[in-house]
Amino acid sequence: MEIRRNRQDYLALNDGYDTETQTDTRCSSPILEAADPGSSSSHYSIGQPESYTEIDTIIQLSDFEILPSESMSQPQSLSSVIAGSSVSRKVAKESWFWPYFTCTETRSEWFDNRTKKRKFVDRIIQCAVVDDGTGKDCNWNTTDSKRQSSSTNMRHLREVHSILPPGAKQVVLPPKATITRFLEKGKESANLTHQEILEKNIIRWVVASCQPFTVIESAEFRKIFNDIPGISLPFTSRQTMRRRIMDDFQLYRVQLKEEL
């Protein structure tokens, strides 16, 4: 085995100390002093073999070395930082809804589109929420192979049971305004005669079912009202039906703008 020699004092070689006092004023290295067999501070006796002293000097020098990878100034690996933060963020974000479900593992082969891997164990995810009104358990269920993401579970809790993540605010959307809704509102706001109620019902039926205006002129449609005593068809032609619907549309349009 090749033994490294003692380090040379390059400062003395380059500067060329002239006097002994200048040499004594140099900053002494505890490692070199311990490695020097003739030094008074050495832990080894002069009678020790030189090979042992040089080997121990090398060991002491290696103990003081700091590898670049051990330095505190080295930045952490970007991938490790991202992986650690993503895992903790994922658990904190998705773990809140699992207490509302029960999972049962089954042996079934399926392909995970997220990880692009084939799996051999599937889970049946059953909703465990009890309906406050009926007292019955929710019968909704899904599987990992069907849902492919956690948004399915969260959407079910939000839309069916009105359960939101901790800290989320419940947003109540106004009911969608439609022509039929305005027709129903108008019916409740006034005391109408049977003929007027019949007229509104026909308009509601034509609008809701997208019937053509020509249905009013159909002989079969007219016979329905002709056979009822005391009741006559409110509209005699498709032009009359069209004009009445347009008038009501303008009226309800103004009301809708006022509500918005």
C-alpha atoms as one frame of an Amber mdcrd trajectory, in Angstrom:
protein
   0.000   0.000   0.000   1.345   3.422  -0.952   1.579   5.867   1.955   1.084
   9.567   1.332   3.953  11.742   2.500   3.685  14.581   4.983   2.386  17.849
   3.621   5.007  20.440   2.739   4.854  23.971   4.020   4.295  25.774   0.745
   4.086  29.110   2.560   7.643  28.715   3.779   8.824  27.562   0.355   7.287
  30.521  -1.459   7.862  33.304   1.058  11.202  32.095   2.355  11.135  32.853
   6.080  14.413  34.548   7.039  14.515  34.199  10.808  13.429  31.631  13.322
  11.098  34.089  15.017   9.144  34.564  11.823   8.755  30.817  11.524   7.489
  30.596  15.103   4.863  33.249  14.487   3.128  31.135  11.859  -0.306  29.761
  12.644   0.188  26.182  13.598  -2.178  23.497  12.412  -3.282  21.027  15.073
  -3.471  18.309  12.451   0.104  18.866  11.270   1.394  19.124  14.828  -0.235
  15.842  15.703   1.203  14.297  12.571   4.751  15.567  13.231   6.735  12.891
  15.170   9.102  15.517  16.605   6.438  17.850  17.892   6.010  18.159  21.629
   2.218  18.135  21.298   2.201  14.853  19.390   0.287  11.974  20.939   2.833
   9.517  19.670   6.266   8.841  21.112   9.434   9.388  19.121  10.195   5.734
  19.300   7.068   4.749  17.348   7.580   3.491  13.808   7.268   6.167  11.173
   4.775   4.125   9.139   2.214   4.125  11.979   2.534   7.887  12.400   1.956
   8.561   8.717  -1.044   6.195   8.573  -2.633   7.864  11.609  -2.017  11.264
  10.033  -3.908  10.207   6.910  -6.796   8.907   9.048  -6.961  12.197  10.970
  -6.932  14.203   7.754  -9.754  12.110   6.317 -11.809  12.653   9.487 -11.694
  16.405   8.930 -12.736  16.207   5.283 -16.289  17.203   4.320 -17.641  15.721
   1.167 -19.534  18.027  -1.242 -22.656  15.945  -0.778 -22.437  16.465   3.024
 -22.247  20.235   2.790 -25.205  22.188   4.181 -24.936  24.599   1.259 -25.938
  21.912  -1.223 -29.549  22.462  -2.417 -32.065  19.684  -1.985 -33.099  17.655
  -4.957 -35.962  19.367  -6.774 -37.700  16.083  -7.480 -37.620  15.075  -3.808
 -39.057  18.436  -2.732 -41.844  18.264  -5.318 -42.631  14.642  -4.482 -42.832
  15.310  -0.748 -45.010  18.387  -1.122 -47.330  16.778  -3.659 -47.949  13.727
  -1.477 -48.776  15.777   1.609 -50.958  18.149  -0.401 -52.819  15.261  -2.036
 -53.600  13.587   1.281 -54.770  16.846   2.833 -56.948  17.604  -0.156 -58.669
  14.264  -0.746 -58.777  12.453   2.588 -61.720  14.385   4.047 -64.471  12.500
   2.160 -63.388   8.887   2.809 -65.198   8.621   6.189 -68.462   8.912   4.210
 -67.701   5.750   2.184 -66.975   2.081   2.806 -64.560   0.185   0.542 -64.547
  -3.528  -0.277 -61.702  -5.022  -2.302 -62.458  -7.497  -5.077 -60.211  -9.382
  -7.474 -60.834  -7.853 -10.870 -58.462  -6.882 -13.653 -58.726  -3.323 -14.952
 -56.580  -0.602 -16.527 -55.832   2.633 -14.658 -55.867   5.511 -17.142 -54.088
   7.829 -14.712 -51.042   5.645 -14.052 -51.246   3.763 -17.380 -50.895   0.487
 -15.498 -52.924  -2.704 -15.349 -54.289  -3.548 -11.905 -55.721  -6.767 -10.543
 -57.547  -5.522  -7.427 -60.615  -3.300  -7.656 -62.601  -1.616  -4.882 -66.368
  -1.281  -4.475 -66.950   2.155  -2.947 -70.331   2.388  -1.167 -71.799   5.622
   0.193 -72.408   5.314   3.950 -74.452   8.496   4.422 -77.868   8.015   6.056
 -80.746  10.122   4.705 -82.081  12.379   7.462 -85.586  12.363   6.005 -86.097
   8.642   5.372 -83.501   7.196   7.763 -82.280   4.849   5.026 -78.727   4.277
   3.846 -77.742   5.764   0.516 -77.609   3.069  -2.179 -75.077   4.885  -4.382
 -71.871   3.021  -5.173 -69.032   2.996  -7.667 -65.677   1.309  -8.246 -62.112
   2.461  -8.807 -62.284   1.149 -12.357 -65.362   3.287 -13.101 -64.613   6.523
 -11.328 -60.882   6.907 -12.271 -60.700   9.989 -10.008 -61.913  11.294  -6.643
 -64.127  13.976  -8.183 -66.938  11.417  -8.575 -67.110  10.847  -4.812 -66.962
  14.541  -3.981 -69.584  15.419  -6.589 -71.977  12.816  -5.140 -71.562  14.207
  -1.617 -72.071  17.763  -2.834 -75.052  17.242  -5.138 -76.972  14.516  -3.276
 -76.132  15.076   0.403 -74.983  18.755   0.334 -71.710  17.771   2.033 -68.805
  20.082   1.217 -65.089  20.037   2.114 -64.142  21.606   5.464 -64.042  25.384
   5.155 -66.011  25.506   1.887 -69.018  27.816   1.687 -72.404  26.629   0.503
 -73.405  28.484  -2.657 -77.140  28.593  -3.258 -77.924  29.209  -6.911 -81.211
  30.875  -7.843 -83.701  28.651  -9.663 -83.451  28.741 -13.421 -86.016  31.080
 -14.903 -88.125  29.655 -17.711 -91.279  30.689 -19.514 -93.254  27.868 -17.923
 -92.098  28.989 -14.465 -93.378  32.501 -15.160 -96.653  31.052 -16.390 -97.076
  29.131 -13.159 -96.203  32.245 -11.172 -98.835  34.247 -13.057-101.443  31.596
 -12.397-100.931  31.789  -8.645-100.946  35.588  -8.532-104.452  36.088  -9.863
-107.885  34.552  -9.653-108.595  33.339 -13.159-111.748  31.964 -14.723-111.909
  28.433 -16.119-111.600  29.760 -19.657-108.487  31.802 -18.763-106.930  28.850
 -16.957-107.550  26.698 -20.033-105.908  29.321 -22.230-102.770  29.442 -20.050
-102.591  25.659 -19.882-102.661  25.388 -23.658 -99.887  27.992 -23.965 -97.816
  26.151 -21.351 -98.293  22.852 -23.174 -97.301  24.322 -26.570 -94.179  26.032
 -25.145 -93.002  23.200 -22.859 -93.408  20.444 -25.461 -92.273  22.608 -28.420
 -95.505  22.027 -30.314 -95.988  23.748 -33.684 -98.571  26.528 -33.786-100.466
  24.609 -36.462-101.620  22.119 -33.823-104.348  24.620 -32.932-105.871  24.215
 -36.367-105.944  20.424 -36.181-109.462  18.968 -36.374-108.666  16.288 -33.800
-107.346  18.905 -31.372-110.444  21.079 -31.772-112.741  18.100 -31.180-111.333
  17.681 -27.671-112.806  21.026 -26.637-115.932  20.886 -28.770-117.098  17.762
 -26.915-116.827  19.463 -23.487-120.002  21.423 -22.597-119.421  25.071 -21.702
-115.787  25.048 -22.921-114.562  26.522 -26.190-111.130  26.597 -27.732-109.487
  29.932 -26.808-107.449  30.166 -30.020-109.019  30.018 -33.459-105.845  30.099
 -35.570-102.089  29.702 -35.326-101.630  33.473 -35.798-103.685  34.070 -32.663
-101.597  31.550 -30.728 -98.342  33.098 -31.963 -99.425  36.628 -31.073-100.495
  35.587 -27.570 -97.208  33.792 -26.868 -95.164  36.773 -28.098 -97.142  39.154
 -25.881 -96.576  36.949 -22.843 -92.886  36.606 -23.742 -92.379  40.378 -23.727
 -94.180  40.656 -20.395 -92.129  37.937 -18.711 -88.933  39.280 -20.252 -89.426
  42.577 -18.446 -90.135  40.752 -15.180 -87.006  38.639 -15.606 -84.807  41.732
 -16.089 -86.242  43.267 -12.936 -85.466  40.151 -10.892 -81.899  39.908 -12.205
